Amino acid sequence: EATAVVAKKTVMRTGPGNGYASVRDIKAGQKLTCLDEIEGWYLIQDHDTGCYTYIWSGDAHLEWK
């Protein structure tokens, strides 16, 4: 488990790819819990909704605990 720090505005998606539906926008600087990486996408637990979502790994960097 790591913290994903969003480097630029990005979109949370329902799956690991741009073809999946967007959930919501995330602002730069926001910190999210990263559970896994799948095909260049970070699996994130969205603390606001409790849902599992994905963000593109190129839009964030990881900080390991």
RAFEN-V451994 format. One line per field, one symbol per residue. ss: DSSP state (h for helix, s for strand, l for the rest). phi: phi as a letter, one per 30 degrees, with the letter a starting at -180 (. if undefined). psi: psi as a letter, one per 30 degrees, with the letter a starting at -180 (. if undefined). Layout:
# RAFEN-V451994
ss->???
phi->???
psi->???
This chain:
# RAFEN-V451994
ss->lssssslllssssllllllllsssssllllssssssssllsssssllllllssssshhhsssssl
phi->.bcccddaebcdbdadldddddcadbdejdcbdccabbhicddbcdddcidcbbbdddcabccdd
psi->klkkjkelklkklflilfflkkelkklkfkklkkflkjhgkkkkjjfefflklkkkffgllkjk.
